[in-house]
Amino acid sequence: MKLQLLFAALFIAAEVSAFSLEINYEKDDGNADNFKIDDMTSETKVKTLRQQVAVKLKENKEDTILVYKQQELQDARTLEYYKIGDGSKITAQVE
């Protein structure tokens, strides 16, 4: 029984292991900056990612838009919903 619980815990830990995302910030002047956001998991909400990106950009969270594969990300969804994983590239825009 203990062995089964150990395997279950290891399986769950593997499912929610942390990863990094690459953020491409498109500036108004046409230039771009790239940076990474670490410690994301498949269960991370887009809202959390957007807050971290806004802090990094020193911008207001409400003005920060995140786009993945030409789709604007919605705060209530998880990264898993959009199939975002380790090394995925997210575009950040500021209104």
RAVENHU-V204139 format. One record per residue. N is the residue number from 1. RES is the residue in three letters. PSI is psi in radians with two decimals (none if undefined). OMEGA is omega in whole degrees, 0 to 359 (999 if undefined). NEAR is the number of other ideal C-beta (glycine too) atoms within 10 Angstrom. Layout:
[[N:RES:PSI:OMEGA:NEAR] [N:RES:PSI:OMEGA:NEAR]]
//
This chain:
[[1:MET:-0.79:180:5] [2:LYS:-0.65:180:6] [3:LEU:-0.70:178:7] [4:GLN:-0.71:178:8] [5:LEU:-0.66:178:9] [6:LEU:-0.82:178:10] [7:PHE:-0.70:179:10] [8:ALA:-0.74:179:10] [9:ALA:-0.72:178:10] [10:LEU:-0.70:179:10] [11:PHE:-0.78:180:9] [12:ILE:-0.74:179:10] [13:ALA:-0.68:179:9] [14:ALA:-0.61:181:8] [15:GLU:-0.53:184:11] [16:VAL:0.49:180:11] [17:SER:2.57:184:10] [18:ALA:2.64:178:11] [19:PHE:3.02:180:17] [20:SER:2.61:175:13] [21:LEU:2.51:175:24] [22:GLU:2.24:180:14] [23:ILE:2.24:176:21] [24:ASN:1.96:181:14] [25:TYR:1.97:179:19] [26:GLU:1.98:181:15] [27:LYS:2.81:179:11] [28:ASP:-0.52:183:7] [29:ASP:0.08:178:6] [30:GLY:-0.22:177:6] [31:ASN:2.93:180:8] [32:ALA:2.59:172:11] [33:ASP:2.55:177:12] [34:ASN:2.45:176:9] [35:PHE:2.96:180:13] [36:LYS:2.59:170:11] [37:ILE:2.14:183:19] [38:ASP:3.01:173:9] [39:ASP:0.61:173:10] [40:MET:2.68:173:21] [41:THR:2.97:179:15] [42:SER:-0.43:181:17] [43:GLU:-0.05:179:11] [44:THR:2.32:176:20] [45:LYS:2.59:177:16] [46:VAL:-0.63:179:21] [47:LYS:-0.76:179:16] [48:THR:-0.78:178:16] [49:LEU:-0.78:182:23] [50:ARG:-0.68:177:20] [51:GLN:-0.76:181:14] [52:GLN:-0.69:178:19] [53:VAL:-0.77:180:22] [54:ALA:-0.71:178:18] [55:VAL:-0.80:180:12] [56:LYS:-0.68:181:16] [57:LEU:-0.13:184:18] [58:LYS:0.79:180:6] [59:GLU:2.89:176:15] [60:ASN:2.34:181:10] [61:LYS:-0.70:183:14] [62:GLU:-0.36:180:9] [63:ASP:-0.06:184:11] [64:THR:2.20:180:21] [65:ILE:2.35:177:15] [66:LEU:2.36:182:23] [67:VAL:2.36:176:14] [68:TYR:2.17:181:17] [69:LYS:0.85:176:12] [70:GLN:0.37:179:6] [71:GLN:2.21:177:9] [72:GLU:2.28:183:11] [73:LEU:2.41:181:22] [74:GLN:2.35:186:13] [75:ASP:-0.68:187:13] [76:ALA:-0.26:182:9] [77:ARG:2.76:175:13] [78:THR:2.88:176:16] [79:LEU:-0.60:179:23] [80:GLU:-0.66:180:14] [81:TYR:-0.70:181:13] [82:TYR:0.06:182:17] [83:LYS:0.70:177:10] [84:ILE:2.24:181:24] [85:GLY:-2.89:184:13] [86:ASP:2.20:177:12] [87:GLY:-0.03:177:10] [88:SER:2.59:181:17] [89:LYS:2.11:180:12] [90:ILE:2.42:175:23] [91:THR:2.29:177:18] [92:ALA:2.35:177:23] [93:GLN:2.62:178:15] [94:VAL:2.24:180:15] [95:GLU:none:999:8]]
//
